[in-house]
Amino acid sequence: MVKLKLVSAPRKRIKKSKPTVPPLFQAHDKFFKIAFQDKENASDFLKTYFLTQFPDIELDLSSLHLDDTEHVSKKLHHLYSDVVYRCKLKADSTDKIIYLSFLFEHKSTMPTSEFNMRLQLLEYIHSIQRKNKVEKLPESIVIPIVFNQSAKSWEQQSFRSCFPNAPQSLLQFIPEFAYFVFNLADFSDDEIRTLQEYSALRGVLLAMKHYKNVDFLKNHFEEMINFIEEHPEKEDLWQTVFAYILGNGELEQNIVNSILKNIYSPKIKQKMDLATNKGIFGQAYRQGRDEATAIWKEKLQNTENELAEERIKTENERIKAEKALIEAENTRIFLSLLYGWHKKADATLIANIASIPLKETQLWIAAFEYIQASRSLRDDKKVLTPKQWVKLLEKRKTKCATLSEAQVTRLLKLLDEPIGS
């Protein structure tokens, strides 16, 4: 069969979508999780900022304990930072115990929409309730607490507000629940400094509020970490604060050095020198840059893999289309040759209709006539299969064109038709 050289259609250009560059060091979620896994921090936060808004709630804070957050799917667990505490209400006259689950959800940037915010919290609430059921724990009232670290305030709205055009009768099918919003930007530094219960929370909140404010860090760094003197046993916590402020990859080394010079407390300075000797700052700083680079490389690699898969898919589709066109053209040529010969047309005319050279046409006609003549000389008991005819033609390839089994089948069918049909 003739091999055709088809002009392929121009390839569709695939627009490369560059992945968004991640922040230099996404330390905020990690820091929040470590800071609020400290029970005293969580307890002080609830007493200072939550219970003051709900005076009728009396918590038994002695029962407050950190809950296992593995109930959240691994996919969500890697994408979001959450801290869950379980606590009991103080017993009332009925002595019936009521459990609460406080879900701390941190946002370093403003949520994109109320709908997305509520949908995410709803998934968490469902996961917590399911975990309680699986582990046969008493049911608890889940109270989501959204900790908003961004400079803008976020006010919760109802779920129904996301569907402003819905008929009134449909609103009853929309689940409603409340969540508590803590906007860090709404509190002045002086209001944060009024925290007396546990001074570590003061340092955590000030660090989260001013982590990019170089002037504040230079003048108030010691204030943020002076809980070292009151709670020397919290070494892991103050080292975490150190690493977050100074080693998060957003401050250059010369700025870090200038901040360290403004420490006057001998005890704190000693701790700082010890931390410096351990390489905490440099290690955290390098870790920040390495993590940012790793995240960027991973996203870039994922994008390249997606583009490569798309290119392969497009190329396979192009090849498949070209093969279909070639097959269709070969079928046209074969049928032109076959029916032209069957109608006893002149070889030159058949070649013109099929659009192939006369010499090739003559080879095809020779193949048709060989099979026709051979069949008439054979006994009916020795009928050959198409595959056997193909093998015979291959032996005569210098004198005849080579046919496929499908082409031989079509030829035999035509030869068996009554004359004049």
Secondary structure by P-SEA (a helix, b strand, c coil): ccccccccccccbbbbbbccccccccaaaaaaaaaaccaaaaaaaaaccccccccccccccccccccccccccaaaaaabbbbbbbbbcccccccbbbbbbbbbbbbccccccaaaaaaaaaaaaaaaaaaaaaacccccbbbbbbbccccbbbbbbcccccccccccccccccccbbbbbbccccccccccccccccaaaaaaaaaaaccccaaaaacccccccccccccccaaaaaaaaaaaacccccccaaaaaaaaaacccaaaaaaaaaaaaaaaaaaaaaaaaaaaaaaaaaaaaaaaaaaaaaaaaaaaaaaaaaaaaaaaaaaaaaaaaaaaaaacccaaaaaaaacccaaaaaaaaaaaaaaaaaaaaccccccccaaaaaaaaaaacccbbbbcaaaaaaaaaaaaccccc
